[in-house]
Amino acid sequence: MARVEFNVKSGSVPPERFIAALTDFSPKRAELWPNIDEQHLKVHEVGTDSADVTEGSSLAGGVWERNRYDWSTPGTVRVETTESNTWQPGSSWLYTVKPDGAGSDIHVVVERRPASFKGRLIAALLVVGGSGPLRKATEKVVKKLEE
């Protein structure tokens, strides 16, 4: 299992705005989130505080996962994999977003359990490379929201 944890701060994006972007499953999602492309985005169901979504990217020949999003706890979004070509069910992302002045302190915990050779390779890169690539992807989202 690969586990990475990191923080991203925003001086001007309040928690509600970041969480709204994280739980927006419209076609804008692929424009905002760098690790999601439109051809891998399929929304199965969206409720008031949960969603069932397949998403992914063309990275490494195509990486996709079907996720259950839950934002029923204020300031928290949990994303749990239910099906994937790369990750075992139970792999997850946990976003905890707290106010920080006029902006946010975003704490992210990613746990990945490989389900394939491709998953083992990506997990190894996460362990060796640390949180850097995932942090940078989240920072890109924050920067777009700040514009």
C-alpha positions in Angstrom: 0.0 0.0 0.0 1.2 3.5 -0.8 0.2 6.3 1.6 1.0 10.0 1.1 -0.1 13.0 3.1 0.3 16.7 2.3 -1.1 20.2 2.9 -1.9 22.9 0.5 -2.8 26.5 1.6 -4.8 29.1 -0.2 -4.9 32.7 0.8 -8.2 33.5 -0.9 -10.2 30.3 -1.6 -12.5 29.6 1.3 -13.2 26.0 2.3 -16.7 26.1 0.8 -15.4 27.0 -2.6 -12.7 24.3 -2.6 -15.2 21.7 -1.5 -17.7 22.9 -4.1 -15.0 22.4 -6.8 -14.1 19.0 -5.4 -17.8 17.9 -5.6 -18.7 19.5 -8.9 -19.2 16.7 -11.4 -20.2 18.8 -14.4 -18.1 18.8 -17.6 -16.0 21.6 -16.0 -14.4 18.9 -13.7 -12.0 17.8 -16.4 -10.9 21.4 -17.0 -10.2 22.0 -13.4 -8.6 18.8 -12.1 -5.4 17.9 -13.9 -5.6 14.2 -13.3 -9.1 13.8 -14.8 -9.9 13.9 -18.5 -13.3 14.2 -20.1 -13.2 10.8 -21.9 -12.8 9.0 -18.5 -15.5 11.0 -16.6 -18.8 9.3 -16.1 -21.3 10.4 -13.5 -23.5 7.6 -12.3 -25.4 9.3 -9.5 -25.1 12.6 -7.5 -27.0 13.2 -4.2 -27.0 16.1 -1.8 -23.9 14.9 0.0 -22.6 11.9 -2.0 -21.8 10.8 -5.6 -20.9 7.8 -7.5 -18.5 8.7 -10.3 -16.0 7.0 -12.7 -13.0 9.2 -13.5 -9.4 8.9 -14.6 -6.9 9.9 -17.2 -5.0 8.6 -20.2 -1.8 8.5 -18.0 0.1 5.2 -18.4 -2.2 3.9 -21.0 -5.4 4.7 -19.1 -6.0 4.7 -15.4 -9.6 4.8 -14.2 -11.5 4.3 -11.0 -15.1 4.3 -9.9 -15.4 6.3 -6.7 -17.9 6.9 -4.0 -17.7 10.6 -2.8 -19.1 11.5 0.6 -19.1 15.1 1.9 -21.7 14.6 4.6 -19.3 15.7 7.3 -18.7 19.5 7.1 -15.2 20.4 5.9 -14.4 16.8 4.8 -14.7 14.9 1.5 -13.9 11.2 1.5 -13.4 9.5 -1.9 -13.4 5.7 -1.8 -12.6 3.5 -4.7 -15.2 0.8 -5.5 -13.8 -0.4 -8.8 -10.7 0.3 -10.8 -8.2 -1.0 -13.4 -5.4 0.1 -11.1 -6.5 0.2 -7.4 -8.2 -2.2 -5.1 -11.6 -1.3 -3.6 -11.1 0.7 -0.3 -8.2 2.8 -1.8 -9.1 6.4 -0.8 -8.5 10.1 -0.8 -9.5 12.1 2.3 -9.7 15.9 2.1 -10.0 17.9 5.3 -10.5 21.6 4.5 -10.3 24.2 7.3 -10.6 28.0 7.2 -7.2 29.8 7.3 -7.8 33.6 7.3 -9.6 34.4 4.1 -8.5 31.1 2.5 -8.1 27.5 3.3 -5.8 24.9 4.8 -6.3 21.7 2.8 -5.0 18.5 4.3 -5.0 15.5 2.0 -4.4 11.8 2.8 -4.1 9.4 -0.1 -4.1 5.6 0.4 -3.5 3.4 -2.6 -3.8 -0.4 -2.7 -2.6 -1.7 -6.1 -4.8 -4.1 -8.0 -2.6 -4.6 -11.0 1.0 -4.4 -12.2 0.3 -0.8 -13.4 -1.0 0.0 -9.9 2.1 -1.5 -8.3 4.3 0.7 -10.5 2.3 3.9 -9.8 2.3 3.0 -6.0 6.1 2.5 -6.1 6.4 5.9 -7.8 4.2 7.5 -5.0 6.4 5.9 -2.3 9.7 7.0 -4.0 8.5 10.4 -5.2 6.5 11.2 -2.1 3.6 13.7 -2.2 5.1 16.1 -4.6 3.2 15.3 -7.8 -0.2 15.0 -6.0 0.5 18.2 -4.0 1.4 20.1 -7.3 -1.8 18.9 -8.9 -3.9 20.2 -6.0 -1.9 23.4 -6.0 -2.9 23.8 -9.7 -6.5 23.5 -8.8 -6.2 26.1 -6.0 -4.4 28.5 -8.4 -7.2 28.2 -11.0 -9.8 28.8 -8.2 -7.8 31.9 -7.1 -7.9 33.4 -10.6 
